[in-house]
Amino acid sequence: MRPLIARERKVKAQPIWLVDPYSNTIMQKNSPGVRASDGNRFGFNNVFDTHSSTEHVYNTLAKDIVVSSMNGINGTIFAYGQTSSGKTYTIKGDSKSLGVIELAMNDVFANVEKDKKTREFSLQMTYIEIYNETIRDLLNPNETNFPIYENKERGVYINNLQGITVNSAKDVLSLMGEGEAHRHYGRTSMNDFSSRSHTILTLAVCSKNKDMSEGINKIRSSQLNFVDLAGSERLTQTGATGMRAEEGRSINKSLMFLGIVISRLSEQGKGLTANQGHIPFRDSKLTRILQSSLGGNSRTAIICNVGPAAQDREHTVSTLRFG
């Protein structure tokens, strides 16, 4: 589990945070009413400032996880943060900069090409959103409210969700573009085009040896997940009412359970005894779907995107504490 901070959004407002990539810390500048003892210094595995490219973030954080997935280890990469902090830009990029997903797909298919003489690969992609705790297939938007099942052979899975075979990074990006057109977006006071759902792009990787001389066909299978979380937000700041308020409450509730699950998994990893008896994967569809990719045979990373300006302080502190 490797949390870090990556901020890609450029802002005109004067930043109130000092970012030190060398010591991997973020500290609030001295300002009226804020003391050094107020808990305004945060340390992480990695910290990136506005000068860091998304490619640098990917190479530092995600590349090893992507390569591991080709060898049968599940991987999950989250983008977390407030509305309008740059999560979607970081994970999906834009016309001028490749996002984490495109960089990852380039590496996936480069590895397939490298190993194709000795291994046979099958890769299938699914792309879903979780909107108000309802699962929707973004590649087949007429299908919604899928049930989640579990058995010994498959572990936790979404019943009747069909994967689409992909043969190149271009295939993945094309399908992702189609799915984005079906995603729930809405306007809030903080963002004119705010994502109102969590999305999970999953690449199921399966490979087997071509050489059967020893009579053993070793099969490797894994899931590589890219999770673009809806923006965490305080309803009093977004001015949301009606449907937007309901969406916000659903988003915040699922993010709360994600934080609890990750916290308790971290406690177990450190050998602590508190809360080891129960990890509440089932309390949220987000954590339930990702159960096999958060614990056990998996590697997980969280990119926390933050806003440096004074008006974002409350959200930024909340995100930093989560990280």
C-alpha positions in Angstrom: 0.0 0.0 0.0 1.8 3.2 -1.2 -0.1 6.5 -0.7 1.3 9.6 -2.3 0.3 13.1 -3.3 0.1 14.2 -6.9 -1.3 17.5 -7.9 -1.6 18.4 -11.6 -4.0 21.3 -11.5 -2.7 24.8 -12.1 -4.3 27.5 -10.1 -4.1 31.3 -10.2 -4.7 31.8 -6.5 -1.7 32.1 -4.2 -0.9 28.7 -2.8 -0.8 28.2 1.0 1.1 24.9 1.0 4.8 24.2 0.7 5.6 21.1 -1.3 9.0 19.4 -0.7 9.5 16.5 -3.1 12.9 15.8 -1.6 11.6 15.1 1.9 8.2 13.9 0.6 6.3 16.3 2.8 3.6 18.9 2.4 3.4 21.7 5.0 1.1 24.7 5.3 2.6 28.1 5.2 2.4 30.3 8.2 -0.8 32.3 8.0 -3.1 34.1 10.5 -4.9 31.7 12.9 -2.7 28.7 11.8 0.0 27.4 14.1 2.7 24.9 13.4 1.2 22.7 16.1 -2.1 22.5 14.3 -1.1 19.3 12.5 -0.4 21.0 9.1 2.7 18.9 8.1 2.2 15.7 6.3 4.6 13.1 5.1 4.1 10.5 2.4 6.0 7.8 0.3 6.1 10.3 -2.6 5.1 13.9 -3.2 4.8 15.6 -6.5 4.4 19.3 -7.3 3.0 21.2 -10.3 6.3 20.7 -12.2 6.0 16.9 -12.1 4.7 15.2 -15.2 2.1 12.6 -15.2 4.7 10.2 -16.7 6.9 10.8 -13.7 4.0 10.0 -11.4 3.3 6.8 -13.3 7.0 5.7 -13.4 7.4 6.3 -9.7 4.2 4.8 -8.5 2.4 2.6 -10.9 4.8 1.0 -13.4 5.9 -1.7 -11.0 2.3 -2.6 -10.2 1.5 -2.8 -13.9 4.4 -5.1 -14.6 3.5 -7.3 -11.6 0.0 -7.8 -13.0 1.6 -9.5 -16.0 2.9 -12.1 -13.6 -0.3 -13.0 -11.8 -0.5 -10.3 -9.1 -3.6 -8.2 -8.8 -3.1 -4.4 -9.0 -5.2 -1.4 -8.2 -4.4 2.3 -8.8 -6.8 4.9 -7.2 -7.1 8.6 -7.9 -8.6 10.3 -4.8 -9.3 13.9 -4.0 -11.8 16.8 -3.9 -13.9 17.9 -6.9 -11.8 19.7 -9.4 -8.4 18.7 -8.0 -7.1 16.9 -11.1 -8.0 13.2 -10.5 -9.3 12.5 -14.0 -6.5 14.4 -15.6 -3.9 12.4 -13.7 -5.4 9.0 -14.4 -6.8 9.7 -18.0 -4.6 12.6 -19.3 -5.6 15.0 -22.0 -4.6 15.9 -25.6 -1.2 17.2 -24.4 -0.2 14.7 -21.7 -0.7 10.9 -21.4 -2.5 9.8 -18.3 -1.7 6.9 -16.0 -4.1 4.5 -17.9 -2.6 5.1 -21.4 1.0 4.8 -20.0 0.0 1.6 -18.3 -1.6 0.1 -21.4 1.5 0.9 -23.4 3.6 -1.1 -20.9 1.0 -3.9 -20.8 1.1 -4.5 -24.5 4.8 -4.0 -24.7 5.2 -6.9 -22.2 2.7 -9.0 -24.3 4.8 -8.4 -27.3 8.1 -9.2 -25.5 6.8 -12.5 -24.1 4.6 -13.7 -27.0 7.1 -16.3 -28.1 6.8 -18.2 -24.8 3.4 -17.3 -23.5 -0.1 -17.0 -24.9 -2.1 -14.0 -23.6 -5.8 -13.2 -23.3 -6.8 -9.7 -22.2 -10.4 -8.6 -21.5 -11.6 -5.2 -20.4 -14.6 -4.1 -18.4 -15.5 -0.5 -17.6 -18.2 0.2 -15.0 -19.4 3.1 -12.9 -20.9 3.0 -9.4 -23.6 5.7 -9.2 -25.7 6.0 -6.0 -24.6 2.4 -5.2 -25.9 1.1 -8.5 -23.5 -0.7 -10.8 -23.7 0.4 -14.5 -21.8 -1.1 -17.5 -20.4 1.9 -19.3 -19.7 -0.3 -22.4 -23.3 -1.5 -22.4 -25.2 1.4 -20.7 -28.6 -0.3 -21.0 -27.4 -2.9 -18.4 -27.6 -1.7 -14.8 -27.9 -2.8 -11.2 -25.7 -5.9 -11.5 -25.5 -8.2 -8.5 -22.2 -9.0 -6.9 -21.4 -12.7 -6.2 -18.6 -14.7 -4.7 -17.3 -18.3 -5.0 -14.1 -20.2 -4.4 -13.2 -20.3 -8.1 -13.7 -16.7 -9.1 -13.7 -14.9 -5.8 -15.8 -11.7 -5.8 -17.2 -10.9 -9.2 -20.0 -8.9 -10.9 -22.5 -11.4 -12.3 -23.3 -11.2 -16.1 -20.8 -8.4 -16.7 -19.2 -9.2 -20.0 -15.6 -8.5 -20.8 -14.4 -7.3 -24.2 -11.3 -8.7 -25.7 -8.6 -6.1 -26.4 -5.5 -6.5 -28.5 -3.8 -3.2 -28.2 -3.6 0.0 -26.1 -5.6 1.7 -28.8 -8.4 -0.8 -28.3 -8.5 0.0 -24.6 -8.5 3.8 -25.1 -11.2 3.6 -27.8 -13.5 1.6 -25.5 -12.7 4.0 -22.6 -13.8 6.9 -24.8 -17.0 5.2 -25.6 -17.7 4.5 -21.9 -16.9 8.1 -20.9 -19.8 9.3 -23.0 -22.2 7.4 -20.7 -20.8 8.4 -17.4 -22.8 10.5 -14.9 -21.5 14.1 -14.7 -23.1 17.2 -13.1 -22.5 20.8 -12.3 -21.7 22.0 -8.7 -20.5 25.3 -7.4 -17.0 23.9 -7.3 -16.9 22.4 -10.8 -18.9 22.9 -14.0 -18.3 19.3 -15.0 -18.0 17.2 -11.9 -18.0 13.4 -12.0 -20.8 12.1 -9.9 -19.8 8.4 -9.9 -16.8 6.2 -9.3 -15.5 4.4 -12.4 -13.5 1.2 -12.4 -11.6 0.2 -15.6 -10.4 -3.4 -15.2 -8.1 -5.4 -17.4 -8.3 -9.1 -16.8 -4.9 -10.6 -17.8 -4.6 -14.4 -18.4 -1.6 -16.1 -19.9 -0.3 -19.6 -20.2 3.0 -21.3 -21.4 3.2 -22.3 -25.0 5.9 -24.9 -24.2 4.2 -28.1 -23.0 7.3 -30.3 -23.1 7.1 -30.8 -19.3 3.4 -31.6 -19.5 2.5 -28.6 -17.3 0.7 -25.5 -18.7 1.3 -22.9 -16.0 -1.6 -20.4 -16.1 -1.3 -16.9 -14.6 -4.3 -14.7 -14.1 -4.7 -11.3 -12.5 -6.8 -8.1 -12.5 -5.4 -4.6 -13.1 -7.8 -1.9 -11.9 -7.8 1.8 -12.5 -10.3 3.6 -10.2 -11.3 7.2 -10.8 -13.1 8.1 -7.6 -15.8 10.8 -7.6 -14.8 14.0 -5.9 -14.9 14.1 -2.1 -16.9 17.2 -1.1 -18.6 19.0 1.7 -22.3 19.7 0.8 -22.1 23.1 2.5 -19.3 24.2 0.1 -20.7 22.7 -3.1 -24.2 24.2 -2.5 -25.7 21.0 -3.7 -29.4 20.4 -3.2 -31.9 17.7 -4.4 -30.4 15.1 -6.7 -26.9 16.6 -6.4 -27.1 16.4 -2.6 -28.1 12.8 -2.8 -25.2 12.0 -5.1 -22.8 13.8 -2.8 -24.0 11.8 0.3 -23.6 8.6 -1.6 -20.1 9.5 -2.8 -19.0 10.6 0.7 -20.4 7.4 2.3 -18.6 5.1 -0.1 -15.3 7.0 0.3 -15.7 6.8 4.1 -16.0 3.0 3.8 -13.0 2.9 1.5 -11.0 4.7 4.1 -12.1 2.4 6.8 -11.2 -0.7 4.8 -7.7 0.6 3.8 -7.0 1.7 7.4 -7.9 -1.7 8.8 -5.9 -3.5 6.1 -2.9 -1.3 7.0 -3.3 -2.2 10.7 -3.2 -5.9 9.8 -0.1 -5.3 7.6 1.6 -3.7 10.6 0.7 -6.6 12.9 -1.6 -4.5 15.0 -4.5 -6.2 16.8 -7.1 -3.5 16.7 -10.1 -4.2 14.4 -8.5 -7.3 12.9 -11.6 -9.3 13.4 -13.7 -7.6 10.7 -12.9 -5.6 7.6 -16.2 -4.1 6.2 -15.7 -4.9 2.5 -19.5 -5.5 2.2 -20.5 -2.1 3.5 -19.9 -0.5 0.1 -20.1 -1.8 -3.5 -16.8 -0.1 -4.3 -14.9 -2.0 -1.6 -16.8 -5.2 -2.3 -15.9 -5.2 -6.0 -12.3 -4.4 -5.2 -12.0 -6.9 -2.3 -9.6 -9.3 -4.1 -7.5 -6.4 -5.3 -7.1 -4.6 -2.0 -6.1 -7.5 0.2 -4.2 -10.8 -0.4 -2.4 -11.3 -3.6 -2.4 -7.6 -4.6 -0.5 -4.4 -4.8 -2.4 -1.1 -4.3 -1.5 2.6 -4.7 -3.4 5.7 -4.0 -2.8 9.0 -5.8 -4.2 11.8 -3.6 -4.8 15.0 -5.6 -5.0 18.3 -3.7 -5.7 21.9 -4.3 -3.0 24.4 -3.0 -5.1 27.5 -2.7 -6.6 28.9 0.5 -10.2 28.3 -0.5 -9.4 24.6 -0.8 -7.7 24.3 2.6 -10.5 22.3 4.4 -10.7 19.8 1.5 -6.9 19.6 1.2 -6.4 18.8 4.9 -9.1 16.1 4.6 -7.4 14.5 1.6 -4.0 14.7 3.2 -5.3 13.0 6.3 -6.9 10.3 4.2 -3.5 9.7 2.5 
